[in-house]
Amino acid sequence: MASPDLQMEDETLRNQNETNPAPIIKEILDKLKKKDLKSFQFQLTHYTDSEFRPMAMSRLEDTDTIDTASLMTSLYSSDALRVTREILLKMGHRRLASKVETHIGEEQRDRRFDQGQEERK
């Protein structure tokens, strides 16, 4: 069973704007140590597992979690959460990757619900 603090964090993340993954990514990246954030950013510059090109190292120079999340969202759009999850797994951060997976599932479920609502109109 998750601790009350983790449950509250999860609830906060769930209440973020679902159309914009940047706040979720920022909250996840805030949990990384400084050297792990640097490693995450390095992985972004070598990420080739999507149809998008890797992020330029110059764009990540001197960026914090807010800037990194915003850049990821602008480059990867709806794939930003998936990219975050894949990099965290590659780095061995399974617990954080699992939190991202939860949000990916919710986002997909919400998208299916919205599509169903549109079809009924």
A tleap script that builds the chain and sets N, CA, C and O, in Angstrom:
source leaprc.protein.ff14SB
mol = sequence {
  NMET ALA SER PRO ASP LEU GLN MET GLU ASP
  GLU THR LEU ARG ASN GLN ASN GLU THR ASN
  PRO ALA PRO ILE ILE LYS GLU ILE LEU ASP
  LYS LEU LYS LYS LYS ASP LEU LYS SER PHE
  GLN PHE GLN LEU THR HIE TYR THR ASP SER
  GLU PHE ARG PRO MET ALA MET SER ARG LEU
  GLU ASP THR ASP THR ILE ASP THR ALA SER
  LEU MET THR SER LEU TYR SER SER ASP ALA
  LEU ARG VAL THR ARG GLU ILE LEU LEU LYS
  MET GLY HIE ARG ARG LEU ALA SER LYS VAL
  GLU THR HIE ILE GLY GLU GLU GLN ARG ASP
  ARG ARG PHE ASP GLN GLY GLN GLU GLU ARG
  CLYS
}
set mol.1.N position { 0.837 -1.175 0.000 }
set mol.1.CA position { 0.000 0.000 0.000 }
set mol.1.C position { 0.886 1.244 0.000 }
set mol.1.O position { 1.866 1.315 0.743 }
set mol.2.N position { 0.539 2.221 -0.834 }
set mol.2.CA position { 1.328 3.440 -0.946 }
set mol.2.C position { 1.147 4.308 0.292 }
set mol.2.O position { 0.092 4.293 0.925 }
set mol.3.N position { 2.188 5.062 0.628 }
set mol.3.CA position { 2.107 5.953 1.782 }
set mol.3.C position { 1.146 7.095 1.476 }
set mol.3.O position { 0.895 7.392 0.308 }
set mol.4.N position { 0.600 7.748 2.519 }
set mol.4.CA position { -0.315 8.876 2.284 }
set mol.4.C position { 0.316 9.984 1.452 }
set mol.4.O position { -0.359 10.609 0.634 }
set mol.5.N position { 1.630 10.233 1.659 }
set mol.5.CA position { 2.302 11.264 0.871 }
set mol.5.C position { 2.323 10.917 -0.610 }
set mol.5.O position { 2.065 11.774 -1.454 }
set mol.6.N position { 2.632 9.653 -0.931 }
set mol.6.CA position { 2.653 9.235 -2.330 }
set mol.6.C position { 1.258 9.276 -2.930 }
set mol.6.O position { 1.097 9.645 -4.094 }
set mol.7.N position { 0.238 8.898 -2.146 }
set mol.7.CA position { -1.126 8.956 -2.654 }
set mol.7.C position { -1.523 10.389 -2.952 }
set mol.7.O position { -2.184 10.649 -3.958 }
set mol.8.N position { -1.127 11.334 -2.089 }
set mol.8.CA position { -1.443 12.732 -2.310 }
set mol.8.C position { -0.719 13.250 -3.549 }
set mol.8.O position { -1.304 13.999 -4.331 }
set mol.9.N position { 0.555 12.860 -3.744 }
set mol.9.CA position { 1.307 13.257 -4.926 }
set mol.9.C position { 0.635 12.727 -6.184 }
set mol.9.O position { 0.500 13.451 -7.170 }
set mol.10.N position { 0.213 11.463 -6.153 }
set mol.10.CA position { -0.454 10.877 -7.310 }
set mol.10.C position { -1.738 11.622 -7.632 }
set mol.10.O position { -2.034 11.872 -8.801 }
set mol.11.N position { -2.503 11.979 -6.606 }
set mol.11.CA position { -3.758 12.714 -6.808 }
set mol.11.C position { -3.475 14.082 -7.414 }
set mol.11.O position { -4.202 14.531 -8.300 }
set mol.12.N position { -2.420 14.751 -6.941 }
set mol.12.CA position { -2.043 16.054 -7.478 }
set mol.12.C position { -1.693 15.935 -8.948 }
set mol.12.O position { -2.133 16.742 -9.767 }
set mol.13.N position { -0.896 14.921 -9.284 }
set mol.13.CA position { -0.520 14.722 -10.683 }
set mol.13.C position { -1.736 14.414 -11.542 }
set mol.13.O position { -1.829 14.888 -12.674 }
set mol.14.N position { -2.673 13.624 -11.016 }
set mol.14.CA position { -3.873 13.268 -11.769 }
set mol.14.C position { -4.719 14.483 -12.084 }
set mol.14.O position { -5.392 14.526 -13.114 }
set mol.15.N position { -4.690 15.474 -11.202 }
set mol.15.CA position { -5.515 16.662 -11.375 }
set mol.15.C position { -4.879 17.690 -12.308 }
set mol.15.O position { -5.489 18.721 -12.590 }
set mol.16.N position { -3.669 17.429 -12.787 }
set mol.16.CA position { -3.028 18.356 -13.715 }
set mol.16.C position { -3.800 18.385 -15.031 }
set mol.16.O position { -4.590 17.485 -15.312 }
set mol.17.N position { -3.576 19.391 -15.812 }
set mol.17.CA position { -4.227 19.523 -17.104 }
set mol.17.C position { -3.869 18.329 -17.975 }
set mol.17.O position { -2.713 18.149 -18.356 }
set mol.18.N position { -4.883 17.506 -18.289 }
set mol.18.CA position { -4.630 16.252 -18.998 }
set mol.18.C position { -4.224 16.453 -20.458 }
set mol.18.O position { -3.660 15.546 -21.069 }
set mol.19.N position { -4.498 17.610 -21.016 }
set mol.19.CA position { -4.123 17.843 -22.406 }
set mol.19.C position { -2.664 18.274 -22.532 }
set mol.19.O position { -2.121 18.304 -23.637 }
set mol.20.N position { -2.031 18.605 -21.420 }
set mol.20.CA position { -0.647 19.053 -21.435 }
set mol.20.C position { 0.171 18.187 -20.479 }
set mol.20.O position { 0.025 18.308 -19.263 }
set mol.21.N position { 1.024 17.322 -21.006 }
set mol.21.CA position { 1.804 16.445 -20.132 }
set mol.21.C position { 2.963 17.139 -19.415 }
set mol.21.O position { 3.588 16.530 -18.547 }
set mol.22.N position { 3.269 18.398 -19.756 }
set mol.22.CA position { 4.425 19.081 -19.163 }
set mol.22.C position { 4.383 19.117 -17.635 }
set mol.22.O position { 5.409 18.843 -17.012 }
set mol.23.N position { 3.243 19.442 -16.989 }
set mol.23.CA position { 3.251 19.454 -15.521 }
set mol.23.C position { 3.537 18.072 -14.918 }
set mol.23.O position { 4.203 17.971 -13.887 }
set mol.24.N position { 3.045 17.032 -15.545 }
set mol.24.CA position { 3.303 15.679 -15.051 }
set mol.24.C position { 4.781 15.346 -15.190 }
set mol.24.O position { 5.396 14.824 -14.260 }
set mol.25.N position { 5.345 15.648 -16.350 }
set mol.25.CA position { 6.771 15.378 -16.594 }
set mol.25.C position { 7.625 16.171 -15.616 }
set mol.25.O position { 8.586 15.638 -15.061 }
set mol.26.N position { 7.289 17.434 -15.399 }
set mol.26.CA position { 8.039 18.266 -14.458 }
set mol.26.C position { 8.021 17.663 -13.060 }
set mol.26.O position { 9.059 17.593 -12.402 }
set mol.27.N position { 6.846 17.225 -12.599 }
set mol.27.CA position { 6.740 16.624 -11.262 }
set mol.27.C position { 7.587 15.354 -11.157 }
set mol.27.O position { 8.204 15.106 -10.121 }
set mol.28.N position { 7.621 14.561 -12.211 }
set mol.28.CA position { 8.436 13.341 -12.217 }
set mol.28.C position { 9.922 13.701 -12.202 }
set mol.28.O position { 10.692 13.130 -11.428 }
set mol.29.N position { 10.325 14.643 -13.052 }
set mol.29.CA position { 11.734 15.036 -13.128 }
set mol.29.C position { 12.210 15.677 -11.828 }
set mol.29.O position { 13.386 15.572 -11.481 }
set mol.30.N position { 11.306 16.339 -11.108 }
set mol.30.CA position { 11.673 16.942 -9.820 }
set mol.30.C position { 12.124 15.892 -8.805 }
set mol.30.O position { 12.821 16.221 -7.845 }
set mol.31.N position { 11.741 14.656 -9.003 }
set mol.31.CA position { 12.107 13.586 -8.082 }
set mol.31.C position { 13.517 13.034 -8.359 }
set mol.31.O position { 14.049 12.264 -7.559 }
set mol.32.N position { 14.111 13.426 -9.479 }
set mol.32.CA position { 15.460 12.962 -9.816 }
set mol.32.C position { 16.510 13.809 -9.105 }
set mol.32.O position { 16.319 15.007 -8.894 }
set mol.33.N position { 17.602 13.180 -8.747 }
set mol.33.CA position { 18.749 13.915 -8.233 }
set mol.33.C position { 19.350 14.698 -9.392 }
set mol.33.O position { 19.099 14.388 -10.557 }
set mol.34.N position { 20.140 15.710 -9.068 }
set mol.34.CA position { 20.714 16.586 -10.093 }
set mol.34.C position { 21.497 15.796 -11.155 }
set mol.34.O position { 21.358 16.053 -12.351 }
set mol.35.N position { 22.315 14.837 -10.713 }
set mol.35.CA position { 23.116 14.061 -11.673 }
set mol.35.C position { 22.215 13.161 -12.520 }
set mol.35.O position { 22.513 12.912 -13.689 }
set mol.36.N position { 21.109 12.669 -11.934 }
set mol.36.CA position { 20.170 11.859 -12.706 }
set mol.36.C position { 19.404 12.709 -13.721 }
set mol.36.O position { 19.082 12.233 -14.810 }
set mol.37.N position { 19.114 13.951 -13.374 }
set mol.37.CA position { 18.468 14.847 -14.340 }
set mol.37.C position { 19.406 15.080 -15.520 }
set mol.37.O position { 18.976 15.072 -16.674 }
set mol.38.N position { 20.673 15.285 -15.230 }
set mol.38.CA position { 21.666 15.459 -16.313 }
set mol.38.C position { 21.714 14.217 -17.198 }
set mol.38.O position { 21.777 14.322 -18.423 }
set mol.39.N position { 21.684 13.055 -16.579 }
set mol.39.CA position { 21.693 11.804 -17.333 }
set mol.39.C position { 20.425 11.680 -18.172 }
set mol.39.O position { 20.489 11.250 -19.324 }
set mol.40.N position { 19.276 12.048 -17.612 }
set mol.40.CA position { 18.015 12.022 -18.344 }
set mol.40.C position { 18.118 12.934 -19.570 }
set mol.40.O position { 17.726 12.549 -20.672 }
set mol.41.N position { 18.643 14.134 -19.371 }
set mol.41.CA position { 18.798 15.081 -20.485 }
set mol.41.C position { 19.762 14.540 -21.534 }
set mol.41.O position { 19.536 14.714 -22.731 }
set mol.42.N position { 20.825 13.892 -21.097 }
set mol.42.CA position { 21.765 13.272 -22.038 }
set mol.42.C position { 21.043 12.212 -22.871 }
set mol.42.O position { 21.224 12.135 -24.086 }
set mol.43.N position { 20.220 11.397 -22.203 }
set mol.43.CA position { 19.459 10.364 -22.915 }
set mol.43.C position { 18.538 10.996 -23.959 }
set mol.43.O position { 18.349 10.438 -25.040 }
set mol.44.N position { 17.964 12.158 -23.640 }
set mol.44.CA position { 17.099 12.852 -24.601 }
set mol.44.C position { 17.866 13.231 -25.875 }
set mol.44.O position { 17.316 13.203 -26.976 }
set mol.45.N position { 19.136 13.582 -25.707 }
set mol.45.CA position { 19.926 13.988 -26.878 }
set mol.45.C position { 20.305 12.800 -27.751 }
set mol.45.O position { 20.782 12.974 -28.872 }
set mol.46.N position { 20.092 11.595 -27.238 }
set mol.46.CA position { 20.410 10.383 -28.000 }
set mol.46.C position { 19.186 9.508 -28.226 }
set mol.46.O position { 19.310 8.356 -28.644 }
set mol.47.N position { 18.005 10.052 -27.952 }
set mol.47.CA position { 16.767 9.268 -28.061 }
set mol.47.C position { 16.377 9.120 -29.528 }
set mol.47.O position { 16.124 10.108 -30.217 }
set mol.48.N position { 16.334 7.886 -29.990 }
set mol.48.CA position { 16.012 7.630 -31.402 }
set mol.48.C position { 14.869 6.631 -31.555 }
set mol.48.O position { 14.651 6.106 -32.647 }
set mol.49.N position { 14.140 6.363 -30.478 }
set mol.49.CA position { 13.088 5.353 -30.517 }
set mol.49.C position { 11.721 5.905 -30.917 }
set mol.49.O position { 10.704 5.279 -30.619 }
set mol.50.N position { 11.672 7.026 -31.566 }
set mol.50.CA position { 10.405 7.577 -32.039 }
set mol.50.C position { 10.625 8.176 -33.417 }
set mol.50.O position { 11.738 8.168 -33.942 }
set mol.51.N position { 9.552 8.693 -33.995 }
set mol.51.CA position { 9.692 9.288 -35.319 }
set mol.51.C position { 10.348 10.663 -35.248 }
set mol.51.O position { 10.627 11.271 -36.281 }
set mol.52.N position { 10.595 11.152 -34.043 }
set mol.52.CA position { 11.212 12.451 -33.860 }
set mol.52.C position { 12.722 12.326 -33.746 }
set mol.52.O position { 13.245 11.291 -33.332 }
set mol.53.N position { 13.409 13.386 -34.117 }
set mol.53.CA position { 14.869 13.402 -33.970 }
set mol.53.C position { 15.227 13.628 -32.501 }
set mol.53.O position { 14.431 14.180 -31.740 }
set mol.54.N position { 16.419 13.202 -32.110 }
set mol.54.CA position { 16.853 13.486 -30.736 }
set mol.54.C position { 16.891 14.995 -30.494 }
set mol.54.O position { 17.052 15.779 -31.430 }
set mol.55.N position { 16.744 15.385 -29.248 }
set mol.55.CA position { 16.771 16.796 -28.883 }
set mol.55.C position { 18.212 17.299 -28.947 }
set mol.55.O position { 19.136 16.596 -28.537 }
set mol.56.N position { 18.400 18.491 -29.451 }
set mol.56.CA position { 19.742 19.073 -29.541 }
set mol.56.C position { 20.275 19.381 -28.142 }
set mol.56.O position { 19.556 19.929 -27.307 }
set mol.57.N position { 21.525 19.031 -27.891 }
set mol.57.CA position { 22.156 19.269 -26.594 }
set mol.57.C position { 22.119 20.762 -26.246 }
set mol.57.O position { 21.960 21.121 -25.080 }
set mol.58.N position { 22.264 21.615 -27.236 }
set mol.58.CA position { 22.268 23.063 -26.981 }
set mol.58.C position { 20.935 23.541 -26.406 }
set mol.58.O position { 20.900 24.515 -25.655 }
set mol.59.N position { 19.847 22.869 -26.750 }
set mol.59.CA position { 18.531 23.258 -26.221 }
set mol.59.C position { 18.394 22.897 -24.745 }
set mol.59.O position { 17.603 23.511 -24.029 }
set mol.60.N position { 19.153 21.913 -24.288 }
set mol.60.CA position { 19.051 21.447 -22.906 }
set mol.60.C position { 20.100 22.068 -21.974 }
set mol.60.O position { 20.071 21.859 -20.761 }
set mol.61.N position { 21.014 22.826 -22.559 }
set mol.61.CA position { 22.084 23.408 -21.755 }
set mol.61.C position { 21.499 24.356 -20.706 }
set mol.61.O position { 20.718 25.251 -21.029 }
set mol.62.N position { 21.886 24.150 -19.458 }
set mol.62.CA position { 21.447 24.976 -18.328 }
set mol.62.C position { 19.929 24.995 -18.135 }
set mol.62.O position { 19.382 26.002 -17.688 }
set mol.63.N position { 19.242 23.898 -18.466 }
set mol.63.CA position { 17.797 23.848 -18.262 }
set mol.63.C position { 17.463 23.134 -16.967 }
set mol.63.O position { 18.184 22.238 -16.529 }
set mol.64.N position { 16.364 23.542 -16.365 }
set mol.64.CA position { 15.875 22.880 -15.161 }
set mol.64.C position { 14.729 21.951 -15.545 }
set mol.64.O position { 14.495 21.704 -16.728 }
set mol.65.N position { 14.015 21.437 -14.544 }
set mol.65.CA position { 12.935 20.483 -14.834 }
set mol.65.C position { 11.780 21.146 -15.577 }
set mol.65.O position { 11.139 20.508 -16.412 }
set mol.66.N position { 11.509 22.407 -15.290 }
set mol.66.CA position { 10.430 23.118 -15.979 }
set mol.66.C position { 10.748 23.246 -17.457 }
set mol.66.O position { 9.919 22.928 -18.309 }
set mol.67.N position { 11.958 23.716 -17.759 }
set mol.67.CA position { 12.360 23.890 -19.160 }
set mol.67.C position { 12.422 22.559 -19.894 }
set mol.67.O position { 11.988 22.453 -21.041 }
set mol.68.N position { 12.961 21.547 -19.230 }
set mol.68.CA position { 13.068 20.227 -19.864 }
set mol.68.C position { 11.690 19.681 -20.201 }
set mol.68.O position { 11.475 19.182 -21.305 }
set mol.69.N position { 10.751 19.770 -19.256 }
set mol.69.CA position { 9.388 19.284 -19.500 }
set mol.69.C position { 8.720 20.054 -20.638 }
set mol.69.O position { 8.040 19.462 -21.476 }
set mol.70.N position { 8.914 21.358 -20.667 }
set mol.70.CA position { 8.325 22.175 -21.738 }
set mol.70.C position { 8.921 21.828 -23.096 }
set mol.70.O position { 8.201 21.710 -24.087 }
set mol.71.N position { 10.230 21.666 -23.134 }
set mol.71.CA position { 10.893 21.300 -24.395 }
set mol.71.C position { 10.431 19.929 -24.884 }
set mol.71.O position { 10.179 19.737 -26.073 }
set mol.72.N position { 10.323 18.988 -23.962 }
set mol.72.CA position { 9.869 17.645 -24.345 }
set mol.72.C position { 8.458 17.695 -24.915 }
set mol.72.O position { 8.163 17.051 -25.922 }
set mol.73.N position { 7.590 18.464 -24.263 }
set mol.73.CA position { 6.207 18.564 -24.720 }
set mol.73.C position { 6.135 19.218 -26.090 }
set mol.73.O position { 5.341 18.802 -26.934 }
set mol.74.N position { 6.955 20.235 -26.320 }
set mol.74.CA position { 6.920 20.889 -27.633 }
set mol.74.C position { 7.501 20.000 -28.732 }
set mol.74.O position { 7.040 20.051 -29.873 }
set mol.75.N position { 8.503 19.191 -28.406 }
set mol.75.CA position { 9.114 18.328 -29.415 }
set mol.75.C position { 8.340 17.033 -29.637 }
set mol.75.O position { 8.124 16.625 -30.779 }
set mol.76.N position { 7.924 16.389 -28.555 }
set mol.76.CA position { 7.300 15.069 -28.657 }
set mol.76.C position { 5.776 15.098 -28.549 }
set mol.76.O position { 5.134 14.067 -28.750 }
set mol.77.N position { 5.192 16.229 -28.243 }
set mol.77.CA position { 3.746 16.437 -28.063 }
set mol.77.C position { 3.106 15.276 -27.287 }
set mol.77.O position { 3.472 15.037 -26.136 }
set mol.78.N position { 2.176 14.567 -27.886 }
set mol.78.CA position { 1.443 13.525 -27.155 }
set mol.78.C position { 2.321 12.319 -26.802 }
set mol.78.O position { 1.912 11.490 -25.990 }
set mol.79.N position { 3.501 12.204 -27.384 }
set mol.79.CA position { 4.418 11.106 -27.060 }
set mol.79.C position { 5.364 11.453 -25.904 }
set mol.79.O position { 6.183 10.620 -25.517 }
set mol.80.N position { 5.268 12.647 -25.357 }
set mol.80.CA position { 6.220 13.089 -24.329 }
set mol.80.C position { 6.207 12.188 -23.097 }
set mol.80.O position { 7.264 11.894 -22.538 }
set mol.81.N position { 5.031 11.748 -22.672 }
set mol.81.CA position { 4.975 10.854 -21.513 }
set mol.81.C position { 5.617 9.510 -21.820 }
set mol.81.O position { 6.327 8.950 -20.985 }
set mol.82.N position { 5.369 8.993 -23.016 }
set mol.82.CA position { 5.955 7.706 -23.405 }
set mol.82.C position { 7.483 7.809 -23.448 }
set mol.82.O position { 8.183 6.914 -22.975 }
set mol.83.N position { 7.994 8.903 -24.015 }
set mol.83.CA position { 9.442 9.117 -24.090 }
set mol.83.C position { 10.022 9.199 -22.673 }
set mol.83.O position { 11.065 8.611 -22.388 }
set mol.84.N position { 9.344 9.928 -21.797 }
set mol.84.CA position { 9.791 10.044 -20.401 }
set mol.84.C position { 9.879 8.667 -19.761 }
set mol.84.O position { 10.876 8.334 -19.120 }
set mol.85.N position { 8.839 7.875 -19.938 }
set mol.85.CA position { 8.799 6.526 -19.360 }
set mol.85.C position { 9.950 5.665 -19.892 }
set mol.85.O position { 10.636 4.999 -19.116 }
set mol.86.N position { 10.159 5.676 -21.197 }
set mol.86.CA position { 11.203 4.841 -21.799 }
set mol.86.C position { 12.589 5.226 -21.297 }
set mol.86.O position { 13.414 4.354 -21.024 }
set mol.87.N position { 12.851 6.519 -21.173 }
set mol.87.CA position { 14.162 6.956 -20.698 }
set mol.87.C position { 14.344 6.590 -19.226 }
set mol.87.O position { 15.415 6.137 -18.825 }
set mol.88.N position { 13.298 6.787 -18.422 }
set mol.88.CA position { 13.403 6.415 -17.004 }
set mol.88.C position { 13.677 4.926 -16.843 }
set mol.88.O position { 14.472 4.526 -15.993 }
set mol.89.N position { 13.019 4.105 -17.658 }
set mol.89.CA position { 13.283 2.660 -17.598 }
set mol.89.C position { 14.721 2.349 -17.989 }
set mol.89.O position { 15.382 1.526 -17.355 }
set mol.90.N position { 15.196 3.005 -19.025 }
set mol.90.CA position { 16.572 2.800 -19.478 }
set mol.90.C position { 17.568 3.170 -18.377 }
set mol.90.O position { 18.633 2.564 -18.259 }
set mol.91.N position { 17.207 4.170 -17.579 }
set mol.91.CA position { 18.075 4.626 -16.490 }
set mol.91.C position { 17.918 3.793 -15.225 }
set mol.91.O position { 18.678 3.966 -14.272 }
set mol.92.N position { 16.936 2.887 -15.205 }
set mol.92.CA position { 16.726 2.039 -14.037 }
set mol.92.C position { 15.783 2.631 -12.990 }
set mol.92.O position { 15.722 2.128 -11.868 }
set mol.93.N position { 15.058 3.674 -13.332 }
set mol.93.CA position { 14.104 4.307 -12.411 }
set mol.93.C position { 12.715 3.715 -12.637 }
set mol.93.O position { 11.821 4.379 -13.163 }
set mol.94.N position { 12.550 2.463 -12.233 }
set mol.94.CA position { 11.286 1.744 -12.487 }
set mol.94.C position { 10.097 2.352 -11.749 }
set mol.94.O position { 8.993 2.410 -12.290 }
set mol.95.N position { 10.317 2.800 -10.531 }
set mol.95.CA position { 9.215 3.368 -9.736 }
set mol.95.C position { 8.663 4.630 -10.401 }
set mol.95.O position { 7.449 4.793 -10.520 }
set mol.96.N position { 9.555 5.515 -10.830 }
set mol.96.CA position { 9.106 6.732 -11.508 }
set mol.96.C position { 8.471 6.401 -12.861 }
set mol.96.O position { 7.478 7.014 -13.255 }
set mol.97.N position { 9.047 5.433 -13.564 }
set mol.97.CA position { 8.483 5.019 -14.859 }
set mol.97.C position { 7.074 4.471 -14.667 }
set mol.97.O position { 6.201 4.672 -15.511 }
set mol.98.N position { 6.862 3.781 -13.556 }
set mol.98.CA position { 5.542 3.238 -13.252 }
set mol.98.C position { 4.524 4.362 -13.026 }
set mol.98.O position { 3.372 4.253 -13.447 }
set mol.99.N position { 4.951 5.437 -12.363 }
set mol.99.CA position { 4.069 6.591 -12.170 }
set mol.99.C position { 3.681 7.195 -13.521 }
set mol.99.O position { 2.526 7.565 -13.732 }
set mol.100.N position { 4.643 7.291 -14.424 }
set mol.100.CA position { 4.364 7.828 -15.758 }
set mol.100.C position { 3.393 6.904 -16.485 }
set mol.100.O position { 2.465 7.370 -17.146 }
set mol.101.N position { 3.608 5.599 -16.363 }
set mol.101.CA position { 2.733 4.610 -17.010 }
set mol.101.C position { 1.287 4.797 -16.564 }
set mol.101.O position { 0.364 4.675 -17.370 }
set mol.102.N position { 1.094 5.089 -15.296 }
set mol.102.CA position { -0.249 5.338 -14.778 }
set mol.102.C position { -0.908 6.495 -15.518 }
set mol.102.O position { -2.083 6.421 -15.878 }
set mol.103.N position { -0.159 7.549 -15.742 }
set mol.103.CA position { -0.706 8.720 -16.434 }
set mol.103.C position { -0.937 8.450 -17.918 }
set mol.103.O position { -1.876 8.983 -18.509 }
set mol.104.N position { -0.090 7.630 -18.515 }
set mol.104.CA position { -0.301 7.261 -19.915 }
set mol.104.C position { -1.607 6.498 -20.042 }
set mol.104.O position { -2.386 6.749 -20.961 }
set mol.105.N position { -1.856 5.567 -19.126 }
set mol.105.CA position { -3.095 4.795 -19.140 }
set mol.105.C position { -4.312 5.683 -18.960 }
set mol.105.O position { -5.315 5.512 -19.653 }
set mol.106.N position { -4.231 6.636 -18.027 }
set mol.106.CA position { -5.344 7.558 -17.797 }
set mol.106.C position { -5.597 8.426 -19.018 }
set mol.106.O position { -6.743 8.668 -19.394 }
set mol.107.N position { -4.510 8.894 -19.635 }
set mol.107.CA position { -4.646 9.744 -20.817 }
set mol.107.C position { -5.328 8.984 -21.950 }
set mol.107.O position { -6.200 9.530 -22.626 }
set mol.108.N position { -4.939 7.738 -22.160 }
set mol.108.CA position { -5.548 6.928 -23.220 }
set mol.108.C position { -7.012 6.646 -22.913 }
set mol.108.O position { -7.856 6.685 -23.808 }
set mol.109.N position { -7.314 6.362 -21.649 }
set mol.109.CA position { -8.696 6.094 -21.250 }
set mol.109.C position { -9.554 7.349 -21.456 }
set mol.109.O position { -10.676 7.261 -21.955 }
set mol.110.N position { -9.024 8.513 -21.071 }
set mol.110.CA position { -9.756 9.764 -21.246 }
set mol.110.C position { -9.969 10.067 -22.727 }
set mol.110.O position { -11.027 10.557 -23.122 }
set mol.111.N position { -8.963 9.773 -23.535 }
set mol.111.CA position { -9.086 10.012 -24.971 }
set mol.111.C position { -10.172 9.132 -25.571 }
set mol.111.O position { -10.962 9.595 -26.394 }
set mol.112.N position { -10.219 7.858 -25.164 }
set mol.112.CA position { -11.267 6.951 -25.656 }
set mol.112.C position { -12.646 7.428 -25.215 }
set mol.112.O position { -13.603 7.362 -25.986 }
set mol.113.N position { -12.753 7.912 -23.968 }
set mol.113.CA position { -14.014 8.414 -23.452 }
set mol.113.C position { -14.463 9.627 -24.269 }
set mol.113.O position { -15.621 9.716 -24.676 }
set mol.114.N position { -13.531 10.566 -24.507 }
set mol.114.CA position { -13.853 11.763 -25.288 }
set mol.114.C position { -14.290 11.404 -26.699 }
set mol.114.O position { -15.219 12.009 -27.233 }
set mol.115.N position { -13.627 10.421 -27.311 }
set mol.115.CA position { -14.008 9.976 -28.661 }
set mol.115.C position { -15.414 9.374 -28.650 }
set mol.115.O position { -16.196 9.599 -29.573 }
set mol.116.N position { -15.727 8.622 -27.621 }
set mol.116.CA position { -17.055 8.022 -27.495 }
set mol.116.C position { -18.135 9.094 -27.352 }
set mol.116.O position { -19.225 8.977 -27.912 }
set mol.117.N position { -17.812 10.131 -26.597 }
set mol.117.CA position { -18.755 11.246 -26.426 }
set mol.117.C position { -18.988 11.961 -27.748 }
set mol.117.O position { -20.119 12.325 -28.069 }
set mol.118.N position { -17.919 12.164 -28.517 }
set mol.118.CA position { -18.030 12.839 -29.811 }
set mol.118.C position { -18.860 12.013 -30.786 }
set mol.118.O position { -19.646 12.564 -31.558 }
set mol.119.N position { -18.687 10.689 -30.755 }
set mol.119.CA position { -19.433 9.820 -31.664 }
set mol.119.C position { -20.921 9.836 -31.363 }
set mol.119.O position { -21.739 9.651 -32.264 }
set mol.120.N position { -21.275 10.053 -30.122 }
set mol.120.CA position { -22.695 10.076 -29.729 }
set mol.120.C position { -23.401 11.349 -30.179 }
set mol.120.O position { -24.627 11.366 -30.292 }
set mol.121.N position { -22.646 12.412 -30.437 }
set mol.121.CA position { -23.264 13.697 -30.829 }
set mol.121.C position { -23.822 13.673 -32.220 }
set mol.121.O position { -24.368 14.675 -32.683 }
savepdb mol mol.pdb
quit
